[in-house]
Amino acid sequence: MSENATHHVVMLPWSAFGHLIPFFQLSIDIAKLGIHVSFISTPKNIQRLPKPLSDLSHLLHLVEIPFPSSLDSSHLSGGEATVDIPFDKIQYLKLAWDQMQNPVKEFVSKLQPNWIICDFHAHWAVEIAQELHVKLMYFSVYSASTIVFYGSPDSLRALTSPEVLTSPREWVNFPSSVAFQ
């Protein structure tokens, strides 16, 4: 492992363990290349992650950003991940993450990493990366076929009925009967 102290990556996963764990695994793989990694999440989520290899502790930093307390506690009941809250309350988790924009921006501005690798939820990471001149990468935990099924972000807004979801995708330009059953 050759340590490259001039490279640093900030990881910004969504607060669901189906996202946190793949981002964490990617963080470990990047650190094994000798690149510094700062993995950002909330304190409860960081505590529940597997312990990274001790020989990577100088390269892989778990960064706890306090969860916003300004949301009505009845919405999230102290939860910081999708596993902690009912499905119909996940919208409030997304709102809480939006409130983490400024602490993340402060962290990134002090650190000046080479890259930010983000998940779908951090739409504001684009502004941070542009303003601070940091390269931005989107890492999807979904397969390419899943993303094609749902289509572009504009097409997601059109998924308004069960009939639309259970029909073959109109933007797929080859014969296909793939649809939700």
SEVO-552769 format. One record per atom (N, C-alpha, C): x, y, z. Coordinates in pm, whole numbers. Last residue first. Layout:
<sites>
[[X Y Z]]
...
</sites>
This chain:
<sites>
[[-4448 -627 -1141]]
[[-4563 -719 -1141]]
[[-4657 -683 -1027]]
[[-4288 -382 -1338]]
[[-4323 -432 -1206]]
[[-4445 -522 -1219]]
[[-4151 -502 -1649]]
[[-4235 -409 -1573]]
[[-4252 -466 -1434]]
[[-4043 -594 -1966]]
[[-4003 -577 -1824]]
[[-4088 -467 -1762]]
[[-4067 -652 -2223]]
[[-4190 -659 -2146]]
[[-4162 -641 -1997]]
[[-3922 -505 -2509]]
[[-3909 -550 -2371]]
[[-4045 -552 -2304]]
[[-3738 -411 -2792]]
[[-3856 -484 -2742]]
[[-3831 -536 -2599]]
[[-3578 -93 -2731]]
[[-3575 -227 -2785]]
[[-3693 -304 -2726]]
[[-3550 152 -2596]]
[[-3571 150 -2742]]
[[-3549 13 -2805]]
[[-3708 272 -2324]]
[[-3624 160 -2365]]
[[-3652 136 -2512]]
[[-3902 456 -2269]]
[[-3772 508 -2314]]
[[-3673 397 -2349]]
[[-4122 317 -2169]]
[[-4131 372 -2305]]
[[-3997 423 -2356]]
[[-4121 18 -1995]]
[[-4066 154 -2001]]
[[-4065 204 -2144]]
[[-4430 -158 -1951]]
[[-4291 -152 -2001]]
[[-4247 -6 -2017]]
[[-4615 -91 -1650]]
[[-4606 -97 -1796]]
[[-4460 -99 -1838]]
[[-4636 -37 -1384]]
[[-4648 -177 -1426]]
[[-4651 -195 -1577]]
[[-4622 240 -1354]]
[[-4514 157 -1302]]
[[-4518 14 -1355]]
[[-4867 316 -1468]]
[[-4742 362 -1529]]
[[-4626 273 -1484]]
[[-5044 198 -1287]]
[[-5047 159 -1429]]
[[-4917 199 -1499]]
[[-4998 328 -1046]]
[[-4958 188 -1060]]
[[-4953 143 -1206]]
[[-4870 661 -1113]]
[[-4979 565 -1094]]
[[-4925 423 -1104]]
[[-4658 828 -1160]]
[[-4765 875 -1072]]
[[-4875 774 -1046]]
[[-4386 903 -1274]]
[[-4431 776 -1218]]
[[-4539 803 -1113]]
[[-4286 1144 -1349]]
[[-4403 1095 -1424]]
[[-4457 964 -1368]]
[[-4059 1183 -1206]]
[[-4174 1266 -1170]]
[[-4302 1217 -1239]]
[[-3884 1024 -1344]]
[[-3931 980 -1212]]
[[-4054 1059 -1167]]
[[-3809 1164 -1568]]
[[-3912 1060 -1585]]
[[-3963 1010 -1450]]
[[-3611 1328 -1466]]
[[-3735 1388 -1515]]
[[-3846 1284 -1527]]
[[-3407 1143 -1409]]
[[-3476 1211 -1300]]
[[-3607 1277 -1344]]
[[-3461 863 -1639]]
[[-3395 987 -1598]]
[[-3470 1051 -1481]]
[[-3547 528 -1525]]
[[-3526 634 -1622]]
[[-3459 756 -1563]]
[[-3611 287 -1406]]
[[-3674 409 -1356]]
[[-3655 526 -1450]]
[[-3458 114 -1569]]
[[-3601 90 -1549]]
[[-3671 217 -1503]]
[[-3201 215 -1538]]
[[-3267 225 -1669]]
[[-3417 207 -1654]]
[[-3160 143 -1271]]
[[-3162 285 -1307]]
[[-3229 305 -1443]]
[[-3160 -134 -1297]]
[[-3260 -68 -1213]]
[[-3272 78 -1250]]
[[-2936 -174 -1458]]
[[-3068 -212 -1508]]
[[-3180 -149 -1425]]
[[-2727 -90 -1293]]
[[-2758 -12 -1413]]
[[-2897 -47 -1466]]
[[-2819 -116 -944]]
[[-2761 -168 -1068]]
[[-2802 -79 -1185]]
[[-2752 113 -678]]
[[-2845 42 -764]]
[[-2774 -5 -891]]
[[-2583 273 -552]]
[[-2589 136 -500]]
[[-2685 50 -582]]
[[-2380 503 -720]]
[[-2513 444 -704]]
[[-2502 303 -650]]
[[-2207 789 -673]]
[[-2194 644 -660]]
[[-2332 588 -632]]
[[-2091 1066 -839]]
[[-2212 1001 -789]]
[[-2186 851 -787]]
[[-1842 1301 -761]]
[[-1876 1176 -825]]
[[-2002 1121 -759]]
[[-1669 1604 -810]]
[[-1783 1534 -752]]
[[-1814 1410 -832]]
[[-1390 1804 -717]]
[[-1453 1712 -811]]
[[-1560 1632 -738]]
[[-1416 2133 -601]]
[[-1385 1994 -567]]
[[-1457 1906 -668]]
[[-1460 2413 -574]]
[[-1374 2357 -680]]
[[-1321 2218 -643]]
[[-1649 2518 -411]]
[[-1518 2492 -351]]
[[-1419 2429 -449]]
[[-1871 2539 -582]]
[[-1822 2657 -511]]
[[-1680 2638 -459]]
[[-1902 2271 -669]]
[[-1876 2379 -764]]
[[-1814 2500 -694]]
[[-1948 2135 -426]]
[[-1834 2098 -511]]
[[-1800 2211 -608]]
[[-2184 2263 -340]]
[[-2063 2264 -257]]
[[-1941 2237 -344]]
[[-2362 2198 -550]]
[[-2327 2338 -521]]
[[-2199 2349 -439]]
[[-2364 1918 -517]]
[[-2324 1978 -645]]
[[-2280 2123 -622]]
[[-2475 1872 -273]]
[[-2330 1847 -287]]
[[-2277 1906 -417]]
[[-2746 1890 -286]]
[[-2672 2012 -255]]
[[-2521 1993 -262]]
[[-2833 1633 -305]]
[[-2841 1716 -425]]
[[-2761 1845 -408]]
[[-2796 1381 -154]]
[[-2721 1505 -132]]
[[-2717 1591 -258]]
[[-2922 1145 -233]]
[[-2992 1240 -146]]
[[-2926 1377 -138]]
[[-2760 968 -381]]
[[-2869 1041 -446]]
[[-2924 1156 -363]]
[[-2420 1019 -265]]
[[-2535 935 -296]]
[[-2645 1025 -353]]
[[-2082 1111 -357]]
[[-2210 1125 -288]]
[[-2314 1028 -341]]
[[-1762 1194 -303]]
[[-1840 1087 -363]]
[[-1972 1084 -285]]
[[-1548 1449 -378]]
[[-1663 1415 -295]]
[[-1736 1304 -371]]
[[-1193 1488 -402]]
[[-1320 1436 -450]]
[[-1423 1433 -339]]
[[-987 1617 -273]]
[[-982 1607 -419]]
[[-1118 1570 -477]]
[[-1077 1846 -3]]
[[-1047 1715 -62]]
[[-1038 1723 -214]]
[[-1059 2060 204]]
[[-1022 2075 63]]
[[-983 1941 -1]]
[[-1119 2094 477]]
[[-1040 1980 434]]
[[-983 1997 293]]
[[-1277 2323 493]]
[[-1156 2313 575]]
[[-1062 2205 522]]
[[-1482 2261 315]]
[[-1402 2381 291]]
[[-1274 2380 373]]
[[-1592 2029 430]]
[[-1524 2020 300]]
[[-1436 2142 276]]
[[-1703 2141 665]]
[[-1603 2034 672]]
[[-1522 2028 543]]
[[-1887 2324 556]]
[[-1778 2370 644]]
[[-1667 2267 651]]
[[-2055 2143 421]]
[[-1982 2244 346]]
[[-1865 2298 428]]
[[-2162 2002 637]]
[[-2081 1930 538]]
[[-1996 2030 459]]
[[-2304 2210 768]]
[[-2192 2143 835]]
[[-2101 2065 739]]
[[-2488 2273 546]]
[[-2388 2369 596]]
[[-2275 2303 675]]
[[-2640 2028 510]]
[[-2562 2090 402]]
[[-2454 2183 457]]
[[-2812 1926 687]]
[[-2670 1896 711]]
[[-2581 1959 605]]
[[-3065 1967 599]]
[[-3014 2060 700]]
[[-2867 2035 735]]
[[-3101 1744 444]]
[[-3085 1874 376]]
[[-3030 1979 473]]
[[-3145 1558 644]]
[[-3018 1554 571]]
[[-2994 1685 495]]
[[-3406 1634 713]]
[[-3297 1647 812]]
[[-3161 1646 742]]
[[-3538 1562 480]]
[[-3535 1703 521]]
[[-3424 1728 623]]
[[-3504 1284 495]]
[[-3446 1358 383]]
[[-3438 1507 415]]
[[-3656 1237 723]]
[[-3513 1205 725]]
[[-3441 1279 612]]
[[-3902 1300 628]]
[[-3844 1386 730]]
[[-3695 1360 747]]
[[-3950 1090 451]]
[[-3944 1226 397]]
[[-3880 1322 498]]
[[-3986 876 621]]
[[-3855 892 555]]
[[-3840 1030 493]]
[[-4228 817 727]]
[[-4156 929 789]]
[[-4020 955 722]]
[[-4329 590 615]]
[[-4398 715 584]]
[[-4331 838 646]]
[[-4167 389 732]]
[[-4150 427 592]]
[[-4214 562 560]]
[[-4048 472 1062]]
[[-4147 415 970]]
[[-4129 470 829]]
[[-3697 437 1149]]
[[-3821 514 1139]]
[[-3920 446 1045]]
[[-3458 302 1144]]
[[-3506 350 1272]]
[[-3646 410 1268]]
[[-3380 252 888]]
[[-3416 136 969]]
[[-3480 178 1101]]
[[-3295 498 795]]
[[-3427 449 752]]
[[-3472 330 836]]
[[-3146 676 1070]]
[[-3138 594 949]]
[[-3276 541 917]]
[[-3188 799 1305]]
[[-3094 865 1213]]
[[-3074 786 1085]]
[[-3444 864 1548]]
[[-3382 782 1444]]
[[-3292 863 1352]]
[[-3587 1015 1727]]
[[-3447 988 1756]]
[[-3375 903 1652]]
[[-3837 1038 1596]]
[[-3824 965 1723]]
[[-3680 925 1754]]
[[-3917 1176 1372]]
[[-3808 1078 1358]]
[[-3783 997 1485]]
[[-4144 1325 1448]]
[[-4132 1271 1313]]
[[-4030 1159 1305]]
[[-4111 1420 1703]]
[[-4216 1318 1681]]
[[-4207 1256 1542]]
[[-3926 1623 1693]]
[[-3880 1489 1731]]
[[-3986 1382 1711]]
[[-3910 1843 1432]]
[[-3999 1795 1536]]
[[-3962 1650 1568]]
[[-3577 1951 1367]]
[[-3701 1887 1324]]
[[-3781 1841 1445]]
[[-3345 2041 1481]]
[[-3451 2138 1461]]
[[-3581 2077 1411]]
[[-3123 1889 1504]]
[[-3224 1873 1610]]
[[-3344 1964 1588]]
[[-2934 1700 1274]]
[[-3007 1824 1304]]
[[-3117 1800 1408]]
[[-2669 1507 1402]]
[[-2797 1507 1333]]
[[-2872 1634 1370]]
[[-2326 1592 1371]]
[[-2448 1578 1452]]
[[-2574 1591 1369]]
[[-2115 1393 1195]]
[[-2178 1525 1190]]
[[-2309 1512 1265]]
[[-1829 1214 1229]]
[[-1965 1227 1281]]
[[-2010 1372 1270]]
[[-1629 1038 1021]]
[[-1661 1176 1062]]
[[-1808 1182 1102]]
[[-1375 822 1021]]
[[-1520 824 1035]]
[[-1558 957 1098]]
[[-1114 783 802]]
[[-1163 862 914]]
[[-1315 864 911]]
[[-855 602 692]]
[[-1000 601 691]]
[[-1052 668 818]]
[[-581 623 746]]
[[-633 663 615]]
[[-785 676 610]]
[[-520 523 990]]
[[-458 652 955]]
[[-507 705 821]]
[[-653 279 988]]
[[-703 386 1075]]
[[-640 522 1045]]
[[-578 54 859]]
[[-630 162 774]]
[[-670 285 856]]
[[-513 -135 1043]]
[[-403 -85 961]]
[[-448 25 864]]
[[-761 -204 1147]]
[[-676 -114 1225]]
[[-560 -59 1142]]
[[-1048 -195 942]]
[[-921 -260 973]]
[[-829 -161 1042]]
[[-1344 -61 1101]]
[[-1249 -75 989]]
[[-1121 -142 1036]]
[[-1626 -221 1237]]
[[-1498 -155 1269]]
[[-1403 -173 1151]]
[[-1941 -152 1083]]
[[-1836 -246 1124]]
[[-1708 -168 1152]]
[[-2157 103 1226]]
[[-2078 48 1116]]
[[-1981 -57 1168]]
[[-2278 222 1440]]
[[-2330 91 1398]]
[[-2253 31 1280]]
[[-2158 470 1470]]
[[-2141 370 1578]]
[[-2184 231 1533]]
[[-2255 601 1243]]
[[-2112 569 1253]]
[[-2089 460 1357]]
[[-2523 635 1319]]
[[-2489 551 1204]]
[[-2342 509 1208]]
[[-2503 807 1538]]
[[-2562 674 1556]]
[[-2526 581 1441]]
[[-2377 1042 1415]]
[[-2313 963 1521]]
[[-2371 822 1537]]
[[-2401 1037 1051]]
[[-2445 1082 1183]]
[[-2381 994 1291]]
[[-2119 1065 828]]
[[-2255 1024 861]]
[[-2288 1079 999]]
[[-1852 1046 603]]
[[-1941 1132 682]]
[[-2076 1064 704]]
[[-1532 952 583]]
[[-1665 894 568]]
[[-1758 971 661]]
[[-1255 1038 419]]
[[-1339 1085 529]]
[[-1481 1041 500]]
[[-954 891 327]]
[[-1098 891 309]]
[[-1163 945 437]]
[[-649 895 149]]
[[-723 933 269]]
[[-872 943 237]]
[[-516 617 -18]]
[[-583 747 -31]]
[[-661 773 97]]
[[-413 367 -44]]
[[-329 469 16]]
[[-388 609 7]]
[[-580 171 -119]]
[[-495 225 -225]]
[[-402 335 -173]]
[[-731 134 104]]
[[-629 32 75]]
[[-535 75 -37]]
[[-914 341 70]]
[[-808 355 170]]
[[-696 253 147]]
[[-1081 220 -120]]
[[-1004 342 -156]]
[[-889 361 -59]]
[[-1186 11 35]]
[[-1110 -18 -87]]
[[-1025 101 -131]]
[[-1320 160 233]]
[[-1211 69 270]]
[[-1124 40 148]]
[[-1512 286 71]]
[[-1416 365 150]]
[[-1295 281 189]]
[[-1660 69 -16]]
[[-1584 146 -114]]
[[-1478 231 -43]]
[[-1773 1 232]]
[[-1684 -94 163]]
[[-1599 -24 59]]
[[-1925 233 272]]
[[-1820 198 367]]
[[-1721 101 304]]
[[-2106 213 61]]
[[-2015 329 67]]
[[-1898 300 160]]
[[-2238 -27 140]]
[[-2160 -21 15]]
[[-2064 98 11]]
[[-2343 73 398]]
[[-2248 -39 390]]
[[-2173 -40 256]]
[[-2519 288 329]]
[[-2404 309 416]]
[[-2299 198 400]]
[[-2719 165 176]]
[[-2631 264 114]]
[[-2504 281 197]]
[[-2848 0 346]]
[[-2826 -50 210]]
[[-2740 44 128]]
[[-2886 168 562]]
[[-2774 75 565]]
[[-2749 5 433]]
[[-2922 510 501]]
[[-2988 379 500]]
[[-2876 277 489]]
[[-2858 788 442]]
[[-2873 733 576]]
[[-2962 609 579]]
[[-2624 808 174]]
[[-2758 826 227]]
[[-2769 746 356]]
[[-2274 911 204]]
[[-2382 816 174]]
[[-2517 860 231]]
[[-2015 1057 113]]
[[-2139 1113 164]]
[[-2257 1022 128]]
[[-1669 1084 154]]
[[-1781 997 121]]
[[-1906 1050 189]]
[[-1398 1251 22]]
[[-1506 1260 120]]
[[-1621 1174 69]]
[[-1055 1186 -22]]
[[-1191 1168 -73]]
[[-1288 1181 45]]
[[-737 1300 -115]]
[[-834 1283 -7]]
[[-974 1279 -69]]
[[-391 1299 -182]]
[[-527 1268 -227]]
[[-618 1241 -107]]
[[-142 1329 -79]]
[[-198 1444 -151]]
[[-340 1419 -198]]
[[-49 1100 31]]
[[-102 1201 124]]
[[-164 1319 51]]
[[-61 798 -46]]
[[-61 918 -128]]
[[-129 1027 -48]]
[[116 513 35]]
[[33 622 87]]
[[50 745 0]]
[[82 202 -103]]
[[159 326 -109]]
[[71 441 -65]]
[[86 -117 0]]
[[0 0 0]]
[[90 123 0]]
</sites>
